[in-house]
Amino acid sequence: MDIICTITDEENKVLESWLGEGQIQPWLQHALDNKLRQRLDATIIEVTDKNPAKLSQEDKLLALKDAVLPTKDERDPTP
């Protein structure tokens, strides 16, 4: 799946001055991978009896393969 992230020219300039030219994509990928890992571990804890610290990435995904995950609205109902 491709995800498109739009930033302004000025934002690009700031990020490249900080990260280095051509390094925005790897930085964004790392940030997304880290957040996904955190959410995956939390979901494992919420919907299984498994310890995510003891599972490989493949085993984590397998543990959730047939799980019915609550939607955002089911997790956080709006009053």
C-alpha positions as CSV (number, residue, x, y, z in Angstrom):
1,M,0.0,0.0,0.0
2,D,1.3,3.5,-0.8
3,I,0.6,6.4,1.5
4,I,1.0,9.9,0.3
5,C,2.2,12.6,2.6
6,T,2.1,16.2,1.4
7,I,4.3,18.9,2.8
8,T,5.1,22.4,1.6
9,D,8.3,23.4,0.0
10,E,9.3,25.3,3.1
11,E,8.6,22.2,5.3
12,N,10.6,20.1,2.9
13,K,13.5,22.6,3.2
14,V,13.4,22.5,7.0
15,L,13.3,18.7,7.0
16,E,16.1,18.3,4.5
17,S,18.3,20.8,6.4
18,W,17.8,18.6,9.5
19,L,17.8,15.1,8.1
20,G,19.9,15.6,5.0
21,E,18.9,15.6,1.3
22,G,16.8,12.6,0.3
23,Q,16.3,11.4,3.9
24,I,12.7,12.4,4.4
25,Q,11.2,9.2,3.0
26,P,13.4,6.9,5.2
27,W,12.7,9.0,8.3
28,L,8.9,8.9,7.7
29,Q,9.1,5.1,7.1
30,H,10.9,4.6,10.3
31,A,8.4,6.8,12.2
32,L,5.5,4.8,10.7
33,D,7.1,1.5,11.4
34,N,7.7,2.4,15.0
35,K,4.1,3.6,15.6
36,L,2.8,0.5,13.8
37,R,4.9,-1.7,16.1
38,Q,3.6,0.0,19.2
39,R,0.0,-0.3,18.0
40,L,0.5,-3.9,17.0
41,D,1.9,-4.8,20.5
42,A,-1.0,-3.0,22.2
43,T,-3.5,-4.8,20.0
44,I,-1.9,-8.2,20.8
45,I,-2.3,-7.4,24.5
46,E,-6.0,-6.2,24.0
47,V,-7.3,-9.1,21.9
48,T,-5.2,-12.1,22.7
49,D,-3.6,-13.8,25.7
50,K,-0.2,-13.6,24.2
51,N,2.8,-11.5,25.3
52,P,4.0,-9.4,22.3
53,A,7.6,-9.3,23.7
54,K,7.9,-13.0,23.2
55,L,6.6,-13.0,19.6
56,S,8.3,-12.3,16.3
57,Q,6.7,-9.9,13.9
58,E,5.4,-12.8,11.8
59,D,3.9,-14.4,14.9
60,K,2.2,-11.2,16.0
61,L,0.6,-10.8,12.6
62,L,-0.5,-14.5,12.7
63,A,-2.0,-14.0,16.2
64,L,-4.2,-11.2,14.8
65,K,-5.0,-12.8,11.5
66,D,-8.5,-14.0,12.4
67,A,-9.1,-11.6,15.3
68,V,-12.1,-9.3,15.1
69,L,-10.7,-5.9,15.9
70,P,-12.9,-3.1,17.3
71,T,-13.4,0.0,15.2
72,K,-12.3,3.4,16.4
73,D,-15.9,4.2,17.2
74,E,-16.3,1.0,19.2
75,R,-13.1,1.7,21.2
76,D,-13.8,5.4,21.7
77,P,-17.5,6.1,21.5
78,T,-18.4,9.7,21.1
79,P,-20.8,11.0,23.7
